[in-house]
Amino acid sequence: MRIGFVGLGRMGAGMARSLIRAGQDLIVWNRSPAPAEELVREGARRARGLSEVFESDAVITMLATDAAIRETLLGQGIIDRARPGTLHIVSATISVPFAQELERIHHARGLGYVSAPVLGRPDVAAAGELNLLVAGERGAVERATPILNMFAKKVWPFGEKAAMANVAKLATNFALGCAIETMSETCALARRNEIDPDALIELFTGTLFAAPAYKLYGPVVANQTFEPTGFLLTHGFKDIRQAMEAGELSNVPLPFASVLRDNFVDALAHGDAEKDWAAISAVALRRAGF
């Protein structure tokens, strides 16, 4: 099987490397050439253009935003020229309306379409241990699953409407954002009362909240270390806004999402756009007078 891959940022490159390790015939494209060239040295083939990628049996795209996908794939007519029967797997976190639009467009052109957003940071992607939230027409998902298993720890099915996976991903990131905010406010309370926030996080992760999210982000919040090695604050802001949009479209109030949205705006106003999204915890500290 010939597989195409578009979007070779830190997440996409890790996913692509797993496909190379699995011995797949992989053809890659990226807007900036350096990441593609690096993967070519590791065994991939570099496409001469996007149209060549979409001559593959299946294409995975990991472009960061709705706008990037619209500009790269729709604005240039790439989907219109794709080989009939090609399976397109979109692994980026995109909005629910846009996922619905993409599914309609692909169906009208005789192309398979699967939403497969990922859970995990770049190091998890590089290890081939991502969790994938997957939805789409049954036949398309069946075709996609063996490919996804090459870089997934587990594939989580969410239904036959592709956008259902996008709703699940936005709900997950919303819950994770709420966990970061909870730790942020409780650490501010601890600091104000001369309690070591590291000790508080150790209590959380050793008792009531012994979960990966708390273990990963707790020390980051306690120590205010926001190196951009994982998920950027700007991407977190995008996802919270998209979760709010999904709630509005389905008449589901998300009051905590409104709090998170305002905290992201505060963090952006203080110049934290290129930091890890846990940098919203600095907002809680500023409010507490630190």
C-alpha positions, 0 to 999 in steps of 0.5 A: 500500500502506498501511503501519503503524509502531509504536515510534518510538524513535531506530531506528524513527523513522529507518526510518519516515522512509525510508518517508515519503521513499519516498512510502508511505501511512504510519500511525504509533503510539507509546506517547509521542505526541511522536515520532508528532507529529513524523512527522505533520509530515513526512507520516505519519498518526497512528493513533487507536489500535493497532487502526487501525494493524493495519488496514494491509496491513503493519505494522512494529513496533520495540518494544525488548523481548519484554515491550513487545511482549507488553504492547502487542500481545498483552496488549491483544488487538491481534493478535486484532483485526488485519485478516486477511491483514495482514503483521506485520514485527517488526524488534526484537531479541527472544528465540528462544522469543518469536519462535517464539511470535509466529509460531505466534500469527500463523499461527493468526490468518491473519496474515503474520509475518516476523522482520527484526531490523536491523544498524546504529545510529540514524544508519544507520537515518536514512540508510536504510542498515540491514542486515536479517536476515530469515526467515519463511514464503516468501510472507510474506518475498516480500511484506515484501522490497519494504517492507524495501528502502525502508530497507535497504542489504541484506536477508539471508535466513536461512530459512523459520522466523522465529526463524532471523533472531533467532538470526542477530541474537543471534549477530551481537550476541554476536560484536560484544560479544566484539569490544568486550571484546577491544579493552577488555582489550587497551587495558587491557594497553596502558595498563598498559604505557604504550602509547597505546591510540589507537595500538593501535586505529589499528594494529588498524584499519589491519592485522589488524582493518580492519573496521567494528566495530573502526573504530566502537568502537575509538576509543570504547573507547580514549578511554572516551567512552560517549555514549548515541547508539547502542546502550544498555548495557541493550539489550546486556545483554538481547541477551547474555542472549538469546544465552545462552538460545538456546545453552542451548535448542540445547545450544550452550555459549557460554563467552565469553557468560558472561564478557560477561554478568558484565561487563554486570552489573558495568557496571550495578552501577557505574551505566552503564545509560544509557551506550553498551554499549561502557561494558563496557570500563570493567570491564576498566580497573577490573580493571587498576587504573585 
